[in-house]
Structures are given as C-alpha cells and as structure tokens.
Amino acid sequence: MARELGAIGVRGNHDFEVVRWHQAMKSGADPPVIGSEHYYVASSLSTADLKWMYSLPWFISSSHLNALFVHAGFVSGIRLAKQNPRLMMNMRSILPDGTVTSKFFNNWPWARLWAGPQTVFFGHDADRGLQQYEHAVGLDTGCVYGGKLTACILPERRLVSVNAKREYFQYRRKHFD
C-alpha cells in the first residue's frame, strides 16, 4: 500500500528482516522450521513491493524542514554518513558509559543526547511512548500493541494521534534499570 501511494520511508528492523529473508529465498534457503512472519511477508510481496522495500534508505534528511527521519535513532556526535545502519534500525538507549543498545533502559533514551541542529523524528520505542526533546521527537505510541498511532504534521509540527482499532500483537515488556 505504501508503494502504491507513492510514500517514502526509511528502513526499519522488520523491513531489514523481510529483505534478508527474500535474499535467503533467492539463494535457495529452506523455509524456517518455526513460523517466521518476516519469511511469510517476503514470500508474499510482489516484485514491485520488494524493489520498493530494497530501496528504503537508512534515514532521510530534509534541509527544507530542518529534520531527519530514522526508524530508531542516531548516536550524537557521529556524522550521519558514519552512523551504523544496525543502530539506526534498532537502538533505544545509550547508557552512561556510551554503550548503545536496543534494550529499553528507563532513564537512558538515546534522544536525550541528540543536540541537533536538525530535529530527528523516529519510532521503535513503544515503551517510552511519545517523546519530545528539543531536537528529537519519538512517535511510537504502541499502535501495534493496542495503543495509539501518532503522526507529526509538518512543517507546523502538530502532533495527531488516533486509537488503534485493536491489539495486533501482545506486548512483552523487557525493562532494565
């Protein structure tokens, strides 16, 4: 649907896994023994949909909006061209010792460290819900878990949320202090 609408997007962790499964299938890999949603998605997408998914960048920069768009996050102090794609798709926290992790550590969201000047819009952190920092806005409000779907209307940066129609996946919280 996103491709058909002409939408643009960034590659996230689930997109990455679908692309990985597609590459494995092209190489002759056997289907997974235990069901994999990513495998089933990869095997059901059209050629045009797969081409669109392969084309998704790690991030989008808009000088007009003075904004960056990424699935999960950036490490402050590292040039955009040098950011690690795995972290851009998976990170949630940066610990006091500088360790970047995909785990949720309550007091250590990566976005608290982002110094700008561009504002980053990101997701992948439903545990924290809506996050608003001077130069970072986290929009993951847990729609897939029955929460809300949140968007930021640009350029005015107006936040809009709607309730999920239902819970699509049961949430497994893994909190660390």
Salt bridges, closest charged atoms under 4 A:
GLU4 OE2 - ARG3 NH2 3.70
GLU17 OE1 - ARG20 NH2 3.17
ASP49 OD1 - ARG3 NE 2.62
ASP125 OD2 - ARG128 NH1 2.55
ASP127 OD1 - ARG173 NE 3.67
ASP127 OD1 - HIS175 NE2 3.12
GLU134 OE2 - HIS135 NE2 3.53
